[in-house]
Structures are given as C-alpha cells and as structure tokens.
C-alpha cells in the first residue's frame, strides 16, 4: 500500500472517529442546575465543549481502527467474499 493511500485512509477513519467521539462527555444547560443560558444561545448548545479532548479521543480511536484495518490488509482476516451473505445474484457470470 502506498503512503498516499495510507494517509488518505487514516484521514477518513479519523474524521469518522471524530464524529463518533464528539458527543462523549458533553453536557447541555438542562443538565446543570445553576447554569443560565445567555441571550442568543441555543438551549441545546453544549456548555463544556473541549476540542482538544475530541481531537485526542478521535486520534486514539482512529489509530486503533487503522491498525486493525492495516493488519487485516496484511493478513487477510476478512475478505470481500467473507462479507457476501446472500450468495451470487441471479444471472451473475464469473469472468475469471
């Protein structure tokens, strides 16, 4: 696998991981007793957003997920034929 492919795949996994870990640990004003929402702010906006924690968590999750992806690429634990749950479609002609 080329370096450019490795970087692109890691970046895609990192963005997906960032969206997955984004809501972890966030609190809204409804969950705090004495927090007053200022004028012009949404009631559903988080009050404790920490982008560094999101970046760190996404990096950890993406690194683990990419390591598993790359090991699967090297050793072929799961292949495309393993994911074919329904068999060949009707009328399929194998050209190999």
C-alpha positions as CSV (number, residue, x, y, z in Angstrom):
1,X,0.0,0.0,0.0
2,X,1.4,3.4,-1.0
3,X,2.0,6.1,1.6
4,X,-0.6,8.4,0.0
5,X,-3.2,5.6,0.4
6,X,-2.3,5.1,4.0
7,X,-2.6,8.8,4.7
8,X,-6.0,9.1,2.9
9,X,-7.4,6.1,4.6
10,X,-6.2,7.2,8.1
11,X,-7.7,10.7,7.5
12,X,-11.1,9.2,6.6
13,X,-11.0,6.9,9.6
14,X,-10.0,9.9,11.8
15,X,-12.9,12.1,10.6
16,X,-15.4,9.2,11.2
17,X,-13.9,8.7,14.6
18,X,-14.2,12.4,15.4
19,X,-17.9,12.3,14.7
20,X,-18.3,9.2,16.8
21,X,-16.5,10.6,19.9
22,X,-17.8,14.2,19.5
23,X,-20.8,13.8,21.9
24,X,-18.9,11.9,24.6
25,X,-18.8,13.9,27.8
26,X,-20.8,16.9,26.6
27,X,-23.4,18.5,28.9
28,X,-26.2,20.8,28.0
29,X,-27.6,23.6,30.2
30,X,-30.5,21.3,31.1
31,X,-28.1,19.0,32.9
32,X,-26.6,21.8,35.1
33,X,-28.6,23.2,37.9
34,X,-27.3,26.7,38.2
35,X,-26.3,27.4,34.6
36,X,-28.1,30.4,32.9
37,X,-28.3,30.4,29.2
38,X,-27.3,33.8,27.7
39,X,-29.4,35.7,25.2
40,X,-28.8,34.4,21.6
41,X,-27.5,31.0,22.7
42,X,-29.3,27.8,21.9
43,X,-30.7,25.8,24.8
44,X,-29.2,22.6,23.3
45,X,-25.7,24.0,22.9
46,X,-23.0,22.2,25.0
47,X,-21.6,24.2,27.9
48,X,-18.3,22.3,28.2
49,X,-17.1,21.7,24.6
50,X,-13.4,20.8,24.7
51,X,-11.9,20.5,21.2
52,X,-8.6,19.2,22.4
53,X,-10.3,16.2,24.1
54,X,-12.2,15.5,20.9
55,X,-9.0,15.6,18.9
56,X,-7.2,13.3,21.4
57,X,-10.0,10.8,21.6
58,X,-10.5,10.8,17.9
59,X,-6.8,10.2,17.3
60,X,-6.7,7.3,19.7
61,X,-9.8,5.6,18.3
62,X,-8.6,6.3,14.7
63,X,-5.1,4.9,15.4
64,X,-6.6,1.7,16.8
65,X,-9.1,1.3,14.0
66,X,-6.4,2.0,11.3
67,X,-4.1,-0.5,13.0
68,X,-6.8,-3.2,12.8
69,X,-7.6,-2.2,9.2
70,X,-3.9,-2.4,8.2
71,X,-3.4,-5.7,9.9
72,X,-6.4,-7.1,8.1
73,X,-4.9,-5.7,4.8
74,X,-1.7,-7.6,5.5
75,X,-3.1,-10.9,6.8
76,X,-6.4,-11.0,5.1
77,X,-8.5,-12.0,8.1
78,X,-11.7,-10.7,6.5
79,X,-12.1,-10.5,2.7
80,X,-14.8,-9.4,0.3
81,X,-16.0,-13.0,-0.1
82,X,-16.5,-13.2,3.7
83,X,-18.9,-10.3,3.5
84,X,-21.1,-11.9,0.8
85,X,-24.0,-13.1,2.9
86,X,-26.6,-13.6,0.2
87,X,-24.6,-15.5,-2.4
88,X,-24.3,-14.6,-6.1
89,X,-27.0,-12.6,-7.6
90,X,-29.2,-14.3,-10.2
91,X,-27.6,-14.1,-13.7
92,X,-24.1,-13.4,-12.3
93,X,-21.3,-14.5,-14.7
94,X,-17.9,-15.0,-13.2
95,X,-15.3,-13.7,-15.7
96,X,-12.2,-15.1,-14.0
